[in-house]
Amino acid sequence: MNNIELNKARAVYYGLFSSLFSYINSEDEFSIKNSIELLSQAPIDDNCKIAFEELNIFLQEKAMSGLVEENNQIFFSPSTTFIPVTASFYNEDRDDGQKRVEMTNIVLKSTFRKDSMSFREAEDHVCFIFSFIKNILEQDYSKINNDLVVETFSVVLNSFIDSFIQDVYNHEESDFYKNIAVILKVFIELERALLNIERPTEHKVRKQHDIFHKKKKGFTKKAKRNFDEVTSL
């Protein structure tokens, strides 16, 4: 696979993740389904192959309405475990922190700007970060180590993405998203290898984040695989 083909695939992955971790509207549904069908034809590894198969089974059985419902339960429902979605919250225990400033400064180095009418979340929101990297890749498919992609990944995304993936995987309502977490984990490890970026040392989970993730009563769902063993390397 040459650089152009590789970067086109990377852009599809980033676009898929961007769509899945925000509110899913009717315009997103077609692209999500198409991206999953496309990427499942050439999974990164066997873990991804299994995960994509289970995603397709989920969509066949529950359709997009099932995905939308799970998305709402995981990311928007006040009755389920809270999952932070910004780099600032994972690093500083609050939104609108230093990571938002750092991400904004990176964006200002590019020709890409956030459309506040269609996306009102912060610049360090995980969906915006994924969308930004996707757009940078699409500007020039020939470059693997695009400076803005490397900076965005190393300075912002790398600082919290492992904790975010773990939170999504462990969420009590996670079924479809458990498999997305597997795929995202493998993809992030591949990105680190491509961009020559090391996984950061784990930062201490802050008190407020720990409170939000206190054990829920009556949760009996079991993980289908040993998540810690999932890797592409």
C-alpha positions as CSV (number, residue, x, y, z in Angstrom):
1,M,0.0,0.0,0.0
2,N,1.5,3.4,-1.0
3,N,1.2,6.6,0.9
4,I,-1.8,7.9,-0.9
5,E,-3.8,4.7,-0.4
6,L,-2.7,4.5,3.3
7,N,-3.7,8.1,4.0
8,K,-7.0,7.7,2.3
9,A,-7.7,4.7,4.6
10,R,-6.5,6.7,7.7
11,A,-8.8,9.6,6.7
12,V,-11.8,7.2,6.6
13,Y,-11.0,5.9,10.0
14,Y,-10.6,9.4,11.5
15,G,-13.9,10.4,9.8
16,L,-15.7,7.4,11.2
17,F,-14.5,8.0,14.8
18,S,-15.4,11.7,14.5
19,S,-19.0,10.8,13.5
20,L,-19.4,8.1,16.2
21,F,-18.3,10.1,19.3
22,S,-20.7,13.0,18.8
23,Y,-24.5,13.2,18.4
24,I,-25.5,11.1,15.4
25,N,-27.9,12.8,13.1
26,S,-29.6,11.4,9.9
27,E,-26.8,12.9,7.7
28,D,-24.2,10.9,9.6
29,E,-25.9,7.5,9.4
30,F,-25.2,6.8,5.7
31,S,-21.5,7.7,6.0
32,I,-21.1,5.7,9.2
33,K,-22.6,2.6,7.6
34,N,-20.6,3.0,4.4
35,S,-17.3,3.5,6.3
36,I,-17.8,0.4,8.4
37,E,-18.6,-1.7,5.2
38,L,-15.5,-0.3,3.5
39,L,-13.1,-0.7,6.4
40,S,-14.3,-4.2,7.2
41,Q,-13.1,-5.4,3.8
42,A,-9.5,-4.9,4.9
43,P,-9.2,-4.9,8.7
44,I,-5.9,-3.9,10.4
45,D,-5.6,-7.2,12.3
46,D,-7.6,-10.2,13.5
47,N,-9.0,-8.2,16.5
48,C,-10.4,-5.6,14.1
49,K,-11.7,-8.3,11.8
50,I,-13.8,-9.8,14.7
51,A,-14.9,-6.3,15.8
52,F,-16.0,-5.3,12.3
53,E,-18.0,-8.6,12.0
54,E,-19.8,-7.9,15.2
55,L,-20.5,-4.3,14.2
56,N,-22.1,-5.5,11.0
57,I,-24.2,-8.1,12.9
58,F,-25.3,-5.3,15.3
59,L,-26.4,-3.1,12.4
60,Q,-28.2,-6.0,10.7
61,E,-30.1,-6.8,13.9
62,K,-30.7,-3.4,15.4
63,A,-30.2,-1.1,12.4
64,M,-29.0,2.5,12.8
65,S,-31.7,3.2,15.3
66,G,-30.0,0.8,17.7
67,L,-26.7,2.6,17.2
68,V,-28.3,6.0,17.8
69,E,-29.9,4.7,21.0
70,E,-26.6,3.3,22.3
71,N,-24.9,6.6,21.4
72,N,-27.4,8.5,23.5
73,Q,-27.1,6.2,26.4
74,I,-23.3,6.3,26.5
75,F,-22.6,10.0,25.8
76,F,-25.7,12.0,26.6
77,S,-27.8,10.1,29.2
78,P,-27.7,11.5,32.8
79,S,-28.5,8.1,34.2
80,T,-25.4,6.2,32.9
81,T,-21.7,6.5,33.7
82,F,-20.3,9.8,32.5
83,I,-17.6,9.7,29.8
84,P,-15.5,12.9,29.3
85,V,-15.0,13.8,25.7
86,T,-12.4,16.6,25.9
87,A,-8.6,16.5,26.3
88,S,-8.9,19.2,29.0
89,F,-11.1,17.1,31.2
90,Y,-8.8,14.1,31.1
91,N,-5.8,16.2,31.8
92,E,-7.1,18.9,34.1
93,D,-10.4,17.6,35.5
94,R,-12.3,20.4,33.7
95,D,-13.4,21.4,30.2
96,D,-11.9,24.6,28.5
97,G,-8.4,24.0,29.9
98,Q,-4.9,24.2,28.5
99,K,-5.5,21.5,26.0
100,R,-8.2,23.5,24.3
101,V,-5.7,26.4,24.0
102,E,-3.1,24.1,22.6
103,M,-5.5,22.6,20.1
104,T,-6.8,26.0,19.1
105,N,-3.2,27.2,18.4
106,I,-2.6,24.2,16.2
107,V,-5.8,24.8,14.2
108,L,-4.7,28.4,13.6
109,K,-1.6,27.1,11.9
110,S,-3.9,25.5,9.3
111,T,-6.4,26.7,6.7
112,F,-9.1,24.7,8.5
113,R,-11.5,26.4,10.9
114,K,-14.2,25.1,13.2
115,D,-17.7,25.8,11.9
116,S,-19.4,27.0,15.1
117,M,-22.8,26.7,13.5
118,S,-22.5,22.9,12.8
119,F,-20.2,22.0,15.7
120,R,-20.5,23.9,18.9
121,E,-18.1,21.9,21.1
122,A,-14.6,22.9,22.1
123,E,-11.6,22.5,19.9
124,D,-10.2,19.7,22.2
125,H,-13.4,17.7,21.9
126,V,-12.4,14.2,20.6
127,C,-14.7,14.5,17.6
128,F,-13.2,17.8,16.5
129,I,-9.7,16.4,16.9
130,F,-10.5,13.4,14.7
131,S,-12.2,15.6,12.2
132,F,-9.3,18.1,12.1
133,I,-6.8,15.3,11.4
134,K,-9.1,13.9,8.7
135,N,-9.2,17.2,7.0
136,I,-5.4,17.7,7.2
137,L,-4.9,14.3,5.7
138,E,-7.3,15.0,2.8
139,Q,-5.4,18.2,1.9
140,D,-2.3,16.1,0.9
141,Y,-2.6,12.3,0.8
142,S,1.1,11.9,-0.2
143,K,2.6,12.8,3.2
144,I,2.7,10.4,6.1
145,N,4.3,12.6,8.6
146,N,2.3,15.8,8.1
147,D,3.6,18.3,10.7
148,L,0.1,19.3,11.8
149,V,-1.0,15.7,12.2
150,V,2.0,14.9,14.2
151,E,1.6,17.9,16.4
152,T,-2.1,17.3,17.0
153,F,-1.5,13.7,17.8
154,S,1.5,14.1,20.0
155,V,0.4,17.3,21.9
156,V,-3.3,16.7,22.3
157,L,-4.8,13.4,21.2
158,N,-2.0,11.2,22.7
159,S,-2.4,12.7,26.1
160,F,-5.9,11.2,26.8
161,I,-6.9,8.8,24.0
162,D,-6.0,5.6,25.9
163,S,-8.1,6.6,28.9
164,F,-11.0,7.6,26.6
165,I,-10.9,4.2,24.8
166,Q,-10.9,2.4,28.1
167,D,-13.9,4.4,29.4
168,V,-15.8,3.6,26.2
169,Y,-15.0,-0.1,26.3
170,N,-15.9,-0.4,30.0
171,H,-19.2,1.5,29.8
172,E,-22.2,-0.4,31.0
173,E,-24.2,0.4,27.9
174,S,-21.4,-0.4,25.5
175,D,-22.1,-3.1,22.9
176,F,-21.6,-1.6,19.5
177,Y,-19.1,0.8,21.0
178,K,-17.2,-1.9,22.8
179,N,-16.1,-3.1,19.3
180,I,-15.4,0.5,18.2
181,A,-13.1,0.8,21.2
182,V,-11.2,-2.3,20.1
183,I,-10.8,-0.9,16.5
184,L,-9.8,2.5,17.8
185,K,-7.2,1.0,20.2
186,V,-5.6,-0.9,17.4
187,F,-5.7,2.1,15.0
188,I,-4.1,4.4,17.6
189,E,-1.2,1.9,18.1
190,L,-0.8,1.9,14.3
191,E,-0.8,5.7,14.2
192,R,1.9,5.8,16.9
193,A,4.1,3.5,14.8
194,L,3.5,5.5,11.6
195,L,4.2,8.9,13.3
196,N,7.0,7.6,15.6
197,I,5.1,8.7,18.7
198,E,5.4,6.9,22.0
199,R,2.5,6.0,24.2
200,P,2.6,8.4,27.2
201,T,3.1,7.3,30.8
202,E,-0.3,7.0,32.3
203,H,-1.4,10.1,34.2
204,K,-3.1,9.9,37.5
205,V,-6.9,9.7,37.3
206,R,-8.3,12.7,39.1
207,K,-10.7,12.6,41.9
208,Q,-13.7,14.1,40.0
209,H,-13.2,11.7,37.1
210,D,-13.1,8.8,39.6
211,I,-16.4,10.0,41.2
212,F,-18.1,10.1,37.8
213,H,-16.9,6.5,37.2
214,K,-18.0,5.0,40.5
215,K,-19.4,1.5,40.1
216,K,-23.0,1.2,39.0
217,K,-25.3,-1.2,40.7
218,G,-26.7,-4.2,38.8
219,F,-24.1,-4.1,36.0
220,T,-23.4,-7.7,34.8
221,K,-22.3,-7.3,31.2
222,K,-18.9,-9.1,30.6
223,A,-16.2,-8.1,28.2
224,K,-16.0,-10.4,25.2
225,R,-12.2,-10.3,25.0
226,N,-9.2,-9.4,27.1
227,F,-9.0,-5.8,26.1
228,D,-5.4,-5.4,27.4
229,E,-4.2,-7.9,24.9
230,V,-5.7,-6.1,21.9
231,T,-2.8,-4.5,19.9
232,S,-1.7,-4.3,16.3
233,L,2.0,-4.4,17.1
